[in-house]
């Protein structure tokens, strides 16, 4: 079980895959990525490989402790994402070595299937309503959309009413059996959050995501007092210590990313912490198949799991999609709005290594958009 080789592959549309090989021939896959910073994370994985080569792949927790705490400088998205991908791959190897899915090593399944949600899109309330009906026809019982485009710190009444109208159209199209999640991408100031969220309450969204930037998380309690809509966040928090500051301070749903927040090991701990506060788990995952496979393993073993994100239809990328690097894409069949519990060992999926190596010959250069206000000053994307 000694680690003999660690490789990274920068593949379209905006992903970074990691392959860990052992002397026994067992291979594990991970997905360490900061969207728009793939090259930087790959360099961090390379530095961590100096420690890992020659080590026993089965010592997952010990490696996690060393990789996260062994350097004088620690934490943050780049380091935590590099560790996350390595951690996923080591769990994949251990599951394969013991011939069991990873969730069996986390205490066993507490559910037989994982409820998924999909994205809807539209430039107008009518287009959003059409997109909602299409998602429901595909079998989904939960959707998410971002009603907020470019927003000024204190935007106009027209902008606010348009956001409310968009939500109203989705609720009307989907009916009360549809769960609607809202993603505000950190574009609200605290004042905008307090103004807008109460106007949306009558449409009963399941949660409102990132109503504030992570650096303003200390104000989350004030927002929670102003609305009955459950508040969700966590895609830009990277450890249990980051989540410690929001648990008990207004958050209802935590959204750690299995490729950002330290991998399976750390997200499992974050989920357990959240459970102690009556907070639900909805892992962030607008990423590739390995990240989703890792998320499913934690979802299946976590009693407080709520909903799972996936990247198909997210609108963040063009080119290959979730299924294109998989040997058996039917593992991710979402035709009923759920993914059935995977039964194959490790992460439960097979990666087409030949396709990955070929795609990595032309690595992507994905970068997120840079937005500006009418006066040309910077605006949150």
Phi, psi and omega per residue, in radians:
X1 nan 0.221 3.086
X2 -1.211 2.439 3.110
X3 -1.338 2.212 -3.101
X4 -1.955 -0.416 -3.087
X5 -2.699 2.449 3.043
X6 -2.299 2.165 -3.121
X7 -2.220 2.622 3.004
X8 -2.114 2.625 -3.096
X9 -2.354 2.038 3.130
X10 -1.593 1.830 -2.978
X11 -2.096 2.564 3.055
X12 -1.110 2.635 0.162
X13 -1.468 -0.574 -3.139
X14 -2.771 0.556 -2.951
X15 -1.881 2.833 3.024
X16 -2.309 2.076 3.112
X17 -1.807 2.677 -3.124
X18 -2.274 2.411 3.128
X19 -2.178 2.175 3.099
X20 -1.988 2.200 -3.127
X21 -1.980 2.500 3.116
X22 -2.018 2.871 -3.115
X23 -1.146 -0.353 3.102
X24 -1.371 -0.189 -3.087
X25 1.718 -0.224 3.082
X26 -1.180 2.453 -3.116
X27 -2.186 2.405 3.054
X28 -2.103 2.571 -3.133
X29 -2.020 2.522 3.069
X30 -2.448 2.967 -3.130
X31 -2.354 1.482 3.096
X32 -1.586 2.071 -3.084
X33 -2.701 2.425 2.769
X34 -1.988 2.026 -3.056
X35 -0.967 2.162 -3.093
X36 1.559 -0.063 -3.135
X37 -2.350 0.654 -3.066
X38 -1.073 -0.718 -3.109
X39 -1.117 -0.665 -3.120
X40 -1.165 -0.757 3.132
X41 -1.172 -0.675 3.099
X42 -1.042 -0.682 3.105
X43 -1.128 -0.682 3.117
X44 -1.135 -0.708 3.080
X45 -1.054 -0.727 3.120
X46 -1.052 -0.702 3.107
X47 -1.155 -0.715 3.128
X48 -1.192 -0.452 3.136
X49 -1.107 -0.481 3.113
X50 -1.007 -0.637 3.103
X51 -1.366 -0.658 -2.943
X52 -1.391 -0.568 -3.099
X53 -1.054 2.220 -3.110
X54 1.611 -0.161 3.140
X55 -1.513 2.825 3.118
X56 -1.325 2.082 -3.092
X57 -1.134 -0.350 -3.069
X58 -1.367 -0.213 -3.089
X59 -1.513 1.089 -2.989
X60 -1.080 -0.860 -3.075
X61 -1.160 -0.708 3.116
X62 -1.095 -0.750 3.109
X63 -1.123 -0.680 3.119
X64 -1.058 -0.770 -3.138
X65 -1.103 -0.768 -3.116
X66 -1.172 -0.805 -3.078
X67 -1.182 -0.545 -3.122
X68 -1.547 -0.428 -3.026
X69 -2.142 -0.125 -3.052
X70 -1.315 -0.300 3.086
X71 -1.705 2.641 3.130
X72 -1.096 -0.660 3.078
X73 -1.735 2.346 -3.008
X74 -2.581 2.904 3.075
X75 1.418 -3.096 3.135
X76 1.518 2.917 -3.021
X77 -1.124 -0.683 -3.058
X78 -1.212 -0.923 -3.140
X79 -1.083 -0.802 -3.076
X80 -1.151 -0.601 3.124
X81 -1.265 -0.672 3.073
X82 -1.071 -0.772 3.103
X83 -1.120 -0.676 -3.106
X84 -1.023 -0.816 -3.126
X85 -1.142 -0.703 3.094
X86 -1.110 -0.780 -3.132
X87 -1.050 -0.782 3.098
X88 -0.992 -0.802 -3.093
X89 -1.137 -0.676 3.137
X90 -1.184 -0.684 3.053
X91 -1.125 -0.671 3.100
X92 -1.041 -0.773 3.121
X93 -1.119 -0.797 -3.105
X94 -1.109 -0.731 3.100
X95 -1.076 -0.735 3.118
X96 -1.162 -0.679 3.140
X97 -1.106 -0.628 -3.127
X98 -1.671 -0.025 3.105
X99 1.044 0.755 3.088
X100 -2.448 2.658 2.977
X101 -1.099 2.714 -3.096
X102 -1.068 -0.634 -3.104
X103 -1.056 -0.439 3.073
X104 -1.163 -0.488 3.116
X105 -1.488 -0.129 3.107
X106 -1.790 0.228 3.126
X107 1.964 -0.064 3.118
X108 1.650 2.902 -3.071
X109 -1.301 2.513 2.985
X110 -1.959 -0.002 3.077
X111 -2.643 2.766 -3.106
X112 -1.705 -0.241 3.132
X113 -2.664 2.804 -3.040
X114 -2.053 2.128 -3.128
X115 -1.299 2.255 -3.080
X116 -1.902 2.750 2.918
X117 -2.219 2.777 3.126
X118 -2.167 2.892 3.125
X119 -1.552 2.560 2.944
X120 -2.099 2.715 -3.056
X121 -2.457 2.750 3.068
X122 2.965 2.515 3.104
X123 -1.487 -0.187 -3.110
X124 -2.453 2.829 3.054
X125 -0.961 -0.657 -3.137
X126 -1.136 -0.737 3.128
X127 -1.156 -0.664 3.091
X128 -1.130 -0.671 3.102
X129 -1.106 -0.734 3.102
X130 -1.101 -0.745 3.136
X131 -1.122 -0.626 3.095
X132 -1.091 -0.830 -3.140
X133 -1.100 -0.634 3.100
X134 -1.129 -0.747 3.133
X135 -1.098 -0.725 3.130
X136 -1.175 -0.611 3.102
X137 -1.140 -0.481 3.095
X138 -1.374 -0.162 3.085
X139 1.949 -0.095 -3.088
X140 -1.313 2.459 3.084
X141 -1.956 0.106 3.108
X142 -2.567 2.407 3.134
X143 -2.346 2.848 3.057
X144 -2.411 2.522 3.028
X145 -2.625 2.859 -3.141
X146 -1.913 1.822 -3.132
X147 -1.353 -0.121 -3.043
X148 -1.863 2.007 2.991
X149 -1.522 -2.389 3.072
X150 -1.173 2.182 -3.061
X151 -2.169 2.306 2.954
X152 -1.300 2.769 -3.132
X153 -0.959 -0.637 3.010
X154 -2.316 1.652 -2.968
X155 -1.517 3.086 -2.986
X156 -1.345 2.868 3.055
X157 -1.066 -0.646 3.141
X158 -1.099 -0.746 3.117
X159 -1.106 -0.766 -3.137
X160 -1.101 -0.803 -3.120
X161 -1.157 -0.569 3.111
X162 -1.160 -0.668 3.096
X163 -1.118 -0.737 3.127
X164 -1.150 -0.714 3.124
X165 -1.105 -0.631 3.110
X166 -1.098 -0.781 3.112
X167 -1.131 -0.712 3.130
X168 -1.059 -0.692 -3.140
X169 -1.151 -0.690 3.122
X170 -1.166 -0.736 3.117
X171 -1.123 -0.720 -3.134
X172 -1.131 -0.690 -3.122
X173 -1.255 -0.645 -3.036
X174 -1.613 -0.362 -3.089
X175 1.322 3.110 -3.043
X176 -1.364 -0.192 3.101
X177 -1.421 -0.250 3.136
X178 -1.512 2.307 3.006
X179 -1.567 2.308 -3.083
X180 -2.079 2.092 3.050
X181 -1.812 2.494 3.125
X182 -1.949 2.372 3.104
X183 -2.091 2.029 -3.119
X184 -1.792 -0.032 2.939
X185 1.006 0.444 3.131
X186 1.242 0.342 -3.044
X187 -1.518 -0.162 -3.131
X188 -1.554 2.493 2.820
X189 -1.406 2.867 3.074
X190 -0.954 -0.681 -3.138
X191 -1.139 -0.721 3.114
X192 -1.134 -0.681 3.109
X193 -1.048 -0.828 -3.110
X194 -1.152 -0.500 -3.140
X195 -1.368 -0.769 -2.962
X196 -1.479 -0.784 -2.993
X197 -1.018 -0.717 3.104
X198 -1.063 -0.505 3.130
X199 -1.259 -0.300 -3.112
X200 -1.727 -0.086 -3.005
X201 -1.073 -0.634 -3.054
X202 -1.112 -0.317 -3.125
X203 -1.631 0.006 2.951
X204 0.881 0.973 3.022
X205 -1.118 2.622 -3.108
X206 -1.232 -0.582 2.980
X207 -2.856 2.802 3.013
X208 -2.004 2.109 -2.994
X209 -1.732 2.393 3.075
X210 0.811 1.043 3.066
X211 -1.308 -0.204 3.081
X212 -2.398 2.731 2.978
X213 -1.152 2.636 -3.111
X214 -1.028 -0.541 3.141
X215 -1.244 -0.193 3.088
X216 -1.835 0.286 -3.066
X217 -1.043 -0.401 3.098
X218 -1.086 -0.351 3.124
X219 -1.590 0.045 -3.049
X220 -1.052 -0.662 3.133
X221 -1.043 -0.650 3.107
X222 -1.141 -0.667 3.115
X223 -1.190 -0.730 -3.131
X224 -1.057 -0.593 3.122
X225 -1.233 -0.343 -3.067
X226 -1.632 -0.117 -3.071
X227 -2.598 2.696 3.042
X228 -1.622 -0.101 3.141
X229 -1.226 2.227 3.090
X230 -1.052 2.388 -3.106
X231 -1.757 2.383 -3.119
X232 -2.185 2.563 3.048
X233 -2.909 2.979 3.013
X234 2.420 -0.156 -3.113
X235 -1.167 -0.365 3.104
X236 -1.980 0.521 2.940
X237 -2.036 2.480 -2.842
X238 -2.168 0.072 3.140
X239 -2.804 2.966 3.102
X240 -1.149 -0.465 3.114
X241 -1.230 -0.614 3.035
X242 -1.124 -0.744 -3.125
X243 -1.252 -0.427 3.121
X244 -0.993 -0.554 -3.083
X245 -1.331 -0.314 -3.109
X246 -1.880 -0.409 3.101
X247 -1.159 2.252 -3.056
X248 1.430 0.111 -3.110
X249 -2.212 0.587 3.011
X250 1.903 -0.210 -3.135
X251 -1.380 2.418 3.102
X252 -1.918 -0.444 -3.113
X253 -2.388 2.161 3.067
X254 -1.696 2.504 -3.046
X255 -2.255 1.004 3.068
X256 -1.122 2.616 3.122
X257 -1.800 2.222 -3.097
X258 -1.132 -0.297 3.098
X259 -1.770 -0.008 3.117
X260 -2.073 -0.656 -2.967
X261 -1.741 0.914 2.979
X262 1.371 0.125 3.039
X263 1.461 -2.837 -3.114
X264 -1.069 -0.744 -3.086
X265 -1.015 -0.854 -3.049
X266 -1.365 -0.678 -3.126
X267 -1.162 -0.587 3.047
X268 -1.054 -0.692 3.117
X269 -1.233 -0.686 3.102
X270 -1.079 -0.720 3.111
X271 -1.066 -0.736 3.141
X272 -1.159 -0.697 3.063
X273 -1.054 -0.786 -3.113
X274 -1.091 -0.671 -3.136
X275 -1.021 -0.613 -3.134
X276 -1.173 -0.297 3.114
X277 -1.845 0.121 -3.090
X278 1.230 0.459 -3.077
X279 -1.798 2.455 -3.082
X280 -1.578 2.810 -3.119
X281 -1.943 2.228 3.060
X282 -2.451 1.454 -3.023
X283 -0.981 2.370 3.050
X284 -1.283 2.371 -3.120
X285 -2.890 1.160 3.012
X286 -1.559 0.818 -2.933
X287 -2.171 -2.702 -3.032
X288 -1.593 -3.022 -3.015
X289 -1.192 -0.532 -3.120
X290 -1.242 -0.745 3.098
X291 -1.072 -0.722 3.128
X292 -1.170 -0.727 3.116
X293 -1.045 -0.725 3.106
X294 -1.125 -0.719 3.116
X295 -1.045 -0.773 -3.115
X296 -1.060 -0.657 -3.140
X297 -1.082 -0.712 3.106
X298 -1.262 -0.718 3.126
X299 -0.985 -0.767 -3.053
X300 -1.170 -0.465 -3.091
X301 -1.767 0.008 -3.038
X302 -1.881 2.050 -3.115
X303 -1.065 -0.512 -3.047
X304 -1.696 0.365 3.098
X305 -1.167 2.479 -3.126
X306 -2.032 -1.139 -3.067
X307 -2.541 2.702 3.125
X308 -2.136 2.252 3.047
X309 -1.403 2.696 3.020
X310 -2.594 2.806 -2.906
X311 -1.536 -0.238 -3.110
X312 -1.113 2.183 3.129
X313 1.439 0.135 -3.096
X314 -1.210 -0.482 -3.139
X315 1.475 0.017 -3.106
X316 -1.484 -0.166 -2.977
X317 -2.644 2.758 3.038
X318 -2.191 2.686 3.131
X319 1.851 -2.548 -3.095
X320 -0.963 2.525 3.118
X321 -1.990 -2.921 -2.988
X322 -0.940 -0.594 -2.999
X323 -1.578 -0.255 -2.874
X324 -1.250 -0.345 3.113
X325 -1.834 0.171 -3.082
X326 -1.726 2.531 3.060
X327 -1.343 -0.577 -3.117
X328 -2.352 1.376 -3.088
X329 -1.083 -0.311 3.141
X330 -1.104 -0.278 3.066
X331 -1.015 -0.542 -3.118
X332 -1.733 0.502 3.111
X333 -1.080 2.110 -3.104
X334 -1.984 0.363 -3.011
X335 -1.057 -0.338 3.100
X336 -1.828 0.100 -3.039
X337 1.493 0.047 3.116
X338 -2.304 2.756 2.900
X339 -1.904 2.215 3.122
X340 -1.167 2.631 -3.123
X341 -1.023 2.072 3.107
X342 -1.119 2.557 -3.081
X343 -2.041 -0.186 3.134
X344 -1.244 2.708 -3.096
X345 -1.181 2.822 -3.138
X346 1.182 -2.356 3.134
X347 -1.224 -0.241 3.068
X348 1.517 0.112 3.120
X349 -2.285 2.782 3.006
X350 -1.930 2.348 3.125
X351 -1.791 2.315 3.118
X352 -1.372 1.654 -3.030
X353 -1.086 -0.637 -3.133
X354 -1.086 -0.764 3.115
X355 -1.128 -0.696 -3.135
X356 -1.112 -0.822 -3.122
X357 -1.115 -0.680 3.118
X358 -1.157 -0.790 -3.127
X359 -1.108 -0.600 -3.104
X360 -1.235 -0.202 3.085
X361 -1.188 -0.401 3.066
X362 -2.175 1.312 -3.039
X363 -1.102 2.588 3.124
X364 -1.301 2.875 3.011
X365 -2.281 0.835 -3.055
X366 -1.176 2.355 3.040
X367 -2.379 2.506 3.097
X368 -1.276 2.809 -3.112
X369 -1.170 2.692 2.982
X370 -1.974 2.084 -3.097
X371 -1.815 2.631 3.081
X372 -2.390 2.644 3.077
X373 -1.370 3.068 -3.122
X374 -1.039 -0.467 3.132
X375 -1.587 0.146 3.089
X376 1.338 0.219 3.042
X377 -1.471 2.728 -3.049
X378 -1.087 2.526 -3.137
X379 -2.330 2.429 -3.128
X380 -1.075 2.306 3.055
X381 -1.493 nan nan
